[in-house]
């Protein structure tokens, strides 16, 4: 994706978090894979790895984020962790 001048859009912290969060949602099967023709491709190992990366970012950036960034990251992690636990603890339907 590029802007009108052909340059890629500027990446800010929110965009970075959204990118990682989107990957986690895809791996959890809660969003369609962009290359999967709309079908979700669940990979709980990659989902956990991405959630752990976001958790590491939360720890490493503590005290350096705006209150809004901190709240956004916190809410994203709560949502992703809850979804991960639901996926790993609920019985799978055949």
Number of C-alpha atoms within 10 A of each C-alpha: 7 9 9 8 7 8 9 10 12 8 9 9 11 13 12 11 17 15 13 17 21 18 18 27 23 22 24 25 19 14 17 18 18 10 9 9 8 10 13 18 16 19 13 17 11 15 24 18 13 20 23 14 13 21 17 12 13 17 10 10 11 11 10 10 13 10 10 10 14 16 12 15 22 15 12 18 18 13 13 22 18 11 17 19 11 12 15 11 8 8 8 7 4 3
